[in-house]
Amino acid sequence: MTSTSTPRSEGDPSETPDDNVPLIIYDDEDINEAIHVCSRSLVGKIITEKPIHTNSLQNALSWIWCNPKGLKIEEVRDKTFQIFFEEECDADRVLKGSPWVFRNSWLILQKWERGKEIADLSFTHVPIKIQLWGLPPHCKILKMGMKIGACLGEVMQAEFFETREKGSFIKILVQVDITKPLKSCVNVGSRKDGINWIDFHYERLPQVCYSCGIVGHDEEFCSKKIIHRVYWRGRRQGT
């Protein structure tokens, strides 16, 4: 004899898929308080292979975020957390600072949204500030920065900076796919100027493997370093 399972009904909730299983109907008034609490929460994932303890995370983030009122952190999946705030302004402030660094690993945040399963949320893209070094003086314009940044991901911003010690450079803010190896450089050129090597200097870069270029583990535990040694010249900048 073979048994079959009845799929969950996706239509009218009053259509019970199995008459032997009771169905309780609720409306927003029944859960309004919980919706209000969740609306002031964020969902975050720590990109690491190291174990994470919720108590340690809460203590560290409470200090880093200047003790926001009513902060509470719950682990909902492996290294994925729902972070509750009493004040919406604190949640917004923390979200704007994403990604944060905890134990040299990125904490990527996004707003909780009703109707989105936490298991289905994507934490693969991170806004990263990248300095572009090596451009000829007549190429140090924002349009050039946008063009170079497009090879890394969606360019959100480009700015021009000058320093006394090292001269001027272009800084770009790019949504980078961190499931792929981080690029350390690119060649740019034209028929008149020839080829120029442009170095990428990443800001606030956490733990990254210098064998494969992937964020979240170090070279010692890289599963790919025996297969192939990637030429990785990226440099980490503080702040």
N, C-alpha and C positions, 0 to 999 in steps of 0.2 A: 504494500500500500504506500502511496506517495502522498506527502502533505504539501499543501500550498499555503503561502502567507498572503493575506489580503493587503494590498497597498493602501497607504494612508490617503484619505480623501483630500483633494486639493480644492474642492468647490465649497459649497455651503457647509459651514461647520455643523449644522444640524443633521447632515447626512452621515450618520454613524456607520463606519465601515464594518463594524462587527457588533451585532446586537447584544453580544454577551459582555461587551466592554462599555461601561458608562462613559458618557461624554459630558463634561462640565463646560457650559458656555459662560464666558465672562466678557465684560465690556471695560472700557478705559477707566471708568469710575472705580472699578474694583482694584486696579493696579496703578492708579494715578500717582500715589506716593512713591512707589518704586520707580516709575518712569521719570519722575522729577529728580530722584537721586541719581539715576543712571545718566540723565541728560547733562549732569555736571561731572561726568567721568571721562577718562581717556583709556584707550587700550594700547598697551605697549609690548614690544618684544625685545629681548636682549639677544644680540647677535654674538653668540659665543658657544663654545663646546664645554665650557667650565660649568660646574654645578652652581646654582644660584639659590640662596636662602632668602625667603621673603622677609624675615625680620631684619636681616642685614641690609637688604635693599631699602626697606622702609626707613630705617634709621639714617642711612646715607642720603637718601633723596630728601628726607625731611630737612636735613641740614643744608643740602645744596640748594633747595628751593625756598629757603628762608622760612621754614616751619609754617606752611600753609594750613589754615584752619581746617580741622576735620579730615586731614589726610589719612586715607586707609588704602592699603594695597592688598589685593587678593590674586593668587595665582589661579588662572582658569585653564591653562594648558601648559605644557612644558616650556618654561622660559617666556610665557606670555601672561601678562598681568592686566587686570582691570584696576584702574587707579581712581579713587573717589576723592572729590573735593567738596567742601561745604560751600565755598564761594565760586561762582562761575568765572569771575575775573582771574582767580588763581589757575583754574584749568586752562583758560585762554593764554595766560602768560607762559605757563609751562609748555603748552603745545607749540607756541611760537619759537621756543628755544630748541625744539627737536632737530637733530638727534642729540641726546645727552650722553655723557660718558660715565659708566659705572664699572669700576675695576678694569679699566682699560678696554671696555667693550661698549659698543653702541647700544643705547636704549632708543628705539624708534617708536614714536608715538603717533596716534591718530585719534580723532574724535569718535566716541561711541555713537553708533547710529542704530536706532530701532529697526528691525527687519534685516539686519546684516548679522549673519552667524560669525562669531569670533573665529571659528575654525576656517572660514572662507576669506578672512582678511589677508591682504598682501602686505608684507614688510620688506619688499625687495628693492625699493628705490629710496634714496636718501639725498637731500640737498647738501652738496659739498662745495665749499669755497676752494677754488684752485687758482694759484698764481701761475702766470705764464711768463717764463724767463727765456730769453734768447732771441726775441723779435728784434729785427733791425729798427733803428729809430723811426724811419718813415713808415713802419708797419704797426707802430704802437697806437692803434686807434680801436675804439670800441667795436666797430664793425668787424675788424679782424679777430677780436676776442670772441665775438659771437660765432664767427665762422669756424674757428678752431674748436670751440666748446661743443659745437654740434656733433663732433665725432665721439663725444663722451656721453651725450644724452640731451635732454631738453634744457636749453639755456634759459635761466630765469632772470639773470642780471649780469651786467658787465660794467666794471668801473676802472678808472685810471688812477694809479697811485705813484707817488714819488717818494724816494727815500734818499737821505744824504749819503749813506754808506754804499748802497748798491745801485742807486739810480732808479729809473722808473720801470713800471711793469703794469700789465693788465691783470685784473682779478675777475674771475667769473664765478657765478653761482649756478651749479648744474645739478639736475636730478639724475643721479648716477645709479645704474643697476648694479647693486653690490653682490649679486649672484655670479657676476662675471669678473675676471681678473681686472684690477685697476690698471689703467694705462699709465706709464711713467713718462712718456714723451711722444712727440709726433714730429714729422718732417713737414715743413711748408716751403714753398718756393714759387718762383716764376721764371720765365725765360730771361728776364733782365737781371734778376737778383740771384739766381741760382737757388740752391737748397740750403735751408737753415734748420738746425736742430732746436726744437722748443722743449724745454723741461717743464714738467708739471710738478708744482710744489703744493701738496694737499695740506689744508689747515685742519687742525683738531682731528687728525686721523687716529683711530684707536688701534687695537691689536690687528695686525695684518701680516700675512705670511709672505716672506720675501722669496719663497720658492715659486708659489703659484699666483700670488697677487690677490688672493681672496681674503676678505675681511672675516674675522671671527675665530681664527686659530693662528698659532705661530708655526714657524718652520719646523720645530722639533716634532710636531704632531701632524705634519702635512702628509696626506696620503698620496700626493702626486709628485713629491720631490724626487722619489726614486725613479719615476718614469721619465720626467722631463724637468730640467732646470730652466726656469724662465729668467730672461735677462731683466731684472727688476731694479730700476734706478730711482724709484719714487723716494722722496724725502718727507719726513713728517715735520710739520711746523707746529710749535706750541701755541697756546691760547685756546 
